[in-house]
Amino acid sequence: MTQELDATGLLCPLPVLKARKRLMGLSSGSELHVLTDDPAAIVDMPHFCNEAGHTLVRSETRDDAMLWVIRKA
């Protein structure tokens, strides 16, 4: 199962908080695709995944935003 979260326009810590809330409703192994444009997300998203035990599958630049693909632990 894959879900998407558009967190563009949100500043730290909101993208991480919204991602955490969305991941809580997903089953283990599901993926969440998060789109952010907050410069702090470059540090925050990998740190969140590491601390929570989720896998950061990949991150990529998309125009003026970053796409984060997170697999729930």
N, C-alpha and C positions, 0 to 999 in steps of 0.2 A: 504494500500500500504506500502511495506517495501523496503527500499533501504539500501545498504551497502556502507561504506566508510572505506577504508584501509588507516589509517593515521600512520602506523608503519614507523619508521625511521624519523618522523617529530618531531621537538622540539617546545616547547611553544614559541609563541602562535598559531602556525600553525594548530594543530589538532582542536582547538576550532574555528578558523577562517574558516577552510574548512567545519566543521560541520555546522556552522551558514549559510554559503553560500548554502550548499546542502539543509538545512531545508527550506530556503527561497523558493525553487522551489517545495516544497511538500505541499499538502493540510493538513488542520487541522486534527489531529487524526492519521496521517501517522507516521510510525516508521522509525527511522534511526538507524542502527547498526554500531557503530564506533569502530574500532580496533586501539588501541594505545599502544605504548611501552615507551612513555615519562613519567618518574616518576612524573612530575608536573601535569599530567592529573588527578591524584587522587584528587587534589584540584581544578583544572581548570574546569573539565567537570561538576561536581555537581554545582559549582558556576555559570557557564554559564547557565545551565538549570534553576536554581533558578532566576537569573537576567532576563532571557528572557521569563520566564513563561512556559517553556516546562517541561514535566514530565520525570524525570529520572526513567524509569521503573525498571531497574536493572543494576548491573554491576557485572562482574565475571572475574576471572583470567583464561586466556587461555594460557598455556605454559608460554612464556616470555612476554605476552601481556595482556591487559585488553580489555574486550568487554563492551561497553556502549550501552544500549538500550534506546533511547530517543523518546518520543512521542511528536510530534509537538502540540503546543497550538492552 
